[in-house]
Amino acid sequence: MKRNFYLQHSLMAMNDPRMKHLLEVEGLRGLGAYWMIQEKLALLPEPRAQFGYLRPYCHSKKSPFAYLKKIIMEFQLFEIDEDGYFIPLELNPVKKKEKKSAKNIRESSDSNAKNVEKWQKTSKNNLKNQAKNPDKSLINSTISETSTSSFKENIKDIITATAKEKETAAATAEDLPSPVRNDPPTVCNDSPTVCNNSPVACNNSLTVCDDSGRPQPPLHPVRPWQELVDSLTEESSWLELACMQSGYGGLLMRHIKAAVDLFKQHIEVYDKWHDLLTNSDVRRYFVNYVKAGQHTSQTLYATLLTLDAKQRSVAPPDPYRYEQHINGKRTYLGCPIPDNAPPRPDGTAFWNETTHTWSSQGHT
């Protein structure tokens, strides 16, 4: 129970380069998000959880779920395992444990060798004493043989155990994962994957390997939200469908750049940019922004109507405004117009094949 009410916080946490990088990029808001995640993990039996575990704690606009996910994935402060669980990494990790263990093994081996040398010297001295005192040697012969055989067995076991320890230490050193580097991601050109727990930016993607060297699904760097919003002006079938849902698709398509600029202002005013991390997020929000019946869509429609009327008043009228172009051919009311015919003068005019002129109602 005590563990659920207290969270150990190292006083040297901010000396870790990753924490310094987090403070530089996200400020105090990023630090607060990091320790919030640590607190929620401390409530679990084990400090590991999937991303969905944090969603119930993101009921406020000031702590969006996408922002917590960004803190977990971008600053190398958490590790994501094969099952999709994220685990907090140690701050200021000690990197000398392997050297200490190897040093202890060498010291143990040296001490065992010294014990063997001492035993050999003792054995030689005993042989000399037996030669000088044959009576005592006969009395203690049984004890000497027993102790000698027992000591030899012990020495043999010690040497065998030492050799096994060396083999185990060597195998463990090979299996140990490389320590996580706190350096910024390295940019490469041709190599698509770099392991050893080091995220490397390759061709606008990040590939991370687990402890066994197996590559994980690629992670794409988060693009600025302004750049994602600007991509909405690119012509695509998705944009046509979005315009159709607005109810004024033709008007919206003609002034799509102005609509996107107004959309940017809306995002900044309502502080919605924290939730826009991918193209899908931006498109989903834009469709809701222009959807028929929404207050934002009605405001946008009125603004675009004013802009359209202003442009029409400034620009000269289109002489072909009473005609339709179908597959590159001029037509009116479904009738073809000769290529050399002048523009149709009004909405009631029809083409006279005899005089090769336009005739309107009330005019000959």
C-alpha positions, 0 to 999 in steps of 0.5 A: 500500500505504501508503494501506491502513495509514494513515487521515488524521484531522483534529485539528479533526474535533471542531470540526464541529457534526455531530461535536459533535451525534454526541457529545451523542447517542451519546457515545463509542460513537457516535464509535468507530462513526464512525471504525470506518466510516471505517477500513473505507472506507479499505480500499477503492479508493474511500471509498464502499460499500453498507450490506452491506459493513459487515455482516461486521464486525458479528460482535459484540453490541457493534457491531450492524449496525443501530447502524452504519447509524443512525450513517450515516443520522441525523447527516449525516456521510455522503451516500447517492448514487443507487446506494445507496452511502454516502460520508463528507462532509468535516468542517469544509468550506471555504465560501469557495472559490467567492468566491475563484474569482470574485475571481480571475476579476475580477482576471484581467479587470482585469489584461487591461483594464490591458494593453489600456490600456497597449497603446493608450498605447504605440501613441499614443506610437509614432505621435508618434515616427513623425511626428517621425522619418519616416526611422526610421518608414520603416525600421521600418514592416514590423516595426511592422505585423507586431508590431501585427497580432500584438499585436491578435490576442493581445489579441483572444484574451485578451478572448475567453478572459476572456469564456468564463471568466466564462460558465463560472464563472457556469454552474458557480456555478449547477450547484454544490450548495448546501453541506450545512447542519449545522443540525438538521432543520427541521420543516414542516407542509405542504411534503412535500419540501425539497431542497438536501441539507437533510433536513427532517422533514415529516409524520413522514418525512424527504425528502432530495434529491441534488445534481441536486435529485431527491428520494430515498426518504423516511427515517423517523425512528427511534422509541424502542424502548419505543414500538415494543414498546408497539404490540404490544398493539394488536389485529391479525391479526398478533398473533393469528398470533403468539399461535397460534405460542406454543401458548397463544394464549388465555392469551397474548391475555388477558394480552398487556399483562403479556406485553409488560411481561415482553418489555421486561424481557427486552430490557433485561436482554439489551441487545437494544434496539440492534437494534430500529429498526422495527416489523418488528424488534420483531415479529420478535423478539417472535414468536421470544420466544413461539414454542413450544419456546423457553426464553423461551416456556416461562418466559412460559407459567409466569408467565402461568399463575400470573398467570391463577390469581391473578386467577381466585382473586380475581375471582368465578366467571363464572356463564356459565362452562359455556356457549358464546357463538356469534354472540351466542347462548348455547349448550351442547354445540351446543344453544341456550339461551333468552334468559330461562334462568338460567345453566347450573349445571354441565357436565352440566346440560341444558335441560328444555323441559317444566319450563323448568329445568336438569336435571343428572345425578343430579338431577331 
